[in-house]
Amino acid sequence: MREHTTRKIYNVWSYFYDLFWPSIVHRRTTRAIERMCIQPGDRVLDIGVGTGLALASYPKHAKVVGIDLSEGMLRRARRRIEEHGMSWVRLTLGNALQLPFEDNVFDHVLLSHVVTVVSDPVKLIEETRRVSKPGGQVVIINHFRSSNRVFGTIEKWLCPLCQHLGWRSDLCLQELAQATGLEVDFRYKLDNMDLFQTVFITNRPASRPERQSTAA
Ligand SMILES: C[S@@+](CC[C@H](N)C(=O)[O-])C[C@H]1O[C@@H](n2cnc3c(N)ncnc32)[C@H](O)[C@@H]1O
């Protein structure tokens, strides 16, 4: 999945996104942001911020930056910021695979439904870790391939179709963690039927393995 195609797909999605997606993700992102325990003055990066659905959940005392590839999605996010007067949020157009930020800047990074959208999830995690402070918090909310053989196979089969829609369905969390050296602190689903996981990680600079690809 290449970024220029992704941008076009999400420019189109931006017209419909807020019609159905909030009901799917809102409870999950709100819960995750509450658990992030963001302190006054903390710097937060929301990668693939989309239409800014999570923005109102961040505490006003944080300094929040949202970045996205799609002008269409960002236009919606800007409108949301103006409507709610969210002066603590700044938006940037850019590619998460080449983040336009210095090293060790952010206390918290949220990757909400974006790790399966980029063409190179390993590079995304590497960039995330580069811009996160050592000991900083990385939170991933996403669907990952099921460890159940039947469901996992179906998700692999569905992947070509999903890629036309703008994401992949075959990314395995364990493989991603192995390829990037991520150590998961804890993860949870909202309930047994939840298709998405919330994964909390501390940015430990320690082990960064030889680069392995999970690119689509
Ligand atoms: C499924 S949406 C998720 C939006 C939001 N985080 C949410 O949970 O509602 C994925 C978003 O990631 C953005 N995106 C995809 N690839 C990207 C990249 N390489 N750099 C920055 N943003 C990207 C898309 O434009 C889209 O807005």
The ligand as an SDF file (V2000), in Angstrom:
LIG
                    3D

 27 29  0  0  0  0  0  0  0  0999 V2000
   -8.3710    4.6580    9.7050 C   0  0  0  0  0  0  0  0  0  0  0  0
   -7.9080    6.3460    9.7790 S   0  0  0  0  0  0  0  0  0  0  0  0
   -7.7480    6.6060   11.5280 C   0  0  0  0  0  0  0  0  0  0  0  0
   -7.9920    8.0410   11.9220 C   0  0  0  0  0  0  0  0  0  0  0  0
   -8.0160    8.3000   13.4230 C   0  0  0  0  0  0  0  0  0  0  0  0
   -6.7410    8.0200   14.0310 N   0  0  0  0  0  0  0  0  0  0  0  0
   -9.1110    7.4960   14.0760 C   0  0  0  0  0  0  0  0  0  0  0  0
   -8.8130    6.5620   14.8540 O   0  0  0  0  0  0  0  0  0  0  0  0
  -10.2820    7.7830   13.7970 O   0  0  0  0  0  0  0  0  0  0  0  0
   -6.2130    6.3040    9.2500 C   0  0  0  0  0  0  0  0  0  0  0  0
   -5.6290    7.7010    9.0840 C   0  0  0  0  0  0  0  0  0  0  0  0
   -4.2260    7.5670    8.9030 O   0  0  0  0  0  0  0  0  0  0  0  0
   -3.8130    8.4800    7.8960 C   0  0  0  0  0  0  0  0  0  0  0  0
   -2.5530    7.9860    7.3140 N   0  0  0  0  0  0  0  0  0  0  0  0
   -2.3610    6.8960    6.5830 C   0  0  0  0  0  0  0  0  0  0  0  0
   -1.0680    6.7620    6.2280 N   0  0  0  0  0  0  0  0  0  0  0  0
   -0.4250    7.8060    6.7820 C   0  0  0  0  0  0  0  0  0  0  0  0
    0.9230    8.2410    6.7750 C   0  0  0  0  0  0  0  0  0  0  0  0
    1.8820    7.5700    6.1330 N   0  0  0  0  0  0  0  0  0  0  0  0
    1.2300    9.3820    7.4240 N   0  0  0  0  0  0  0  0  0  0  0  0
    0.2770   10.0870    8.0860 C   0  0  0  0  0  0  0  0  0  0  0  0
   -1.0190    9.7260    8.1310 N   0  0  0  0  0  0  0  0  0  0  0  0
   -1.3710    8.6010    7.4820 C   0  0  0  0  0  0  0  0  0  0  0  0
   -4.9800    8.4750    6.9160 C   0  0  0  0  0  0  0  0  0  0  0  0
   -4.9660    9.6170    6.0790 O   0  0  0  0  0  0  0  0  0  0  0  0
   -6.1580    8.4320    7.8600 C   0  0  0  0  0  0  0  0  0  0  0  0
   -6.5810    9.7200    8.2390 O   0  0  0  0  0  0  0  0  0  0  0  0
  1  2  1  0
  2  3  1  0
  2 10  1  0
  3  4  1  0
  4  5  1  0
  5  6  1  0
  5  7  1  0
  7  8  2  0
  7  9  1  0
 10 11  1  0
 11 12  1  0
 11 26  1  0
 12 13  1  0
 13 14  1  0
 13 24  1  0
 14 15  1  0
 14 23  1  0
 15 16  2  0
 16 17  1  0
 17 18  1  0
 17 23  2  0
 18 19  1  0
 18 20  2  0
 20 21  1  0
 21 22  2  0
 22 23  1  0
 24 25  1  0
 24 26  1  0
 26 27  1  0
M  CHG  2   2   1   9  -1
M  END
$$$$
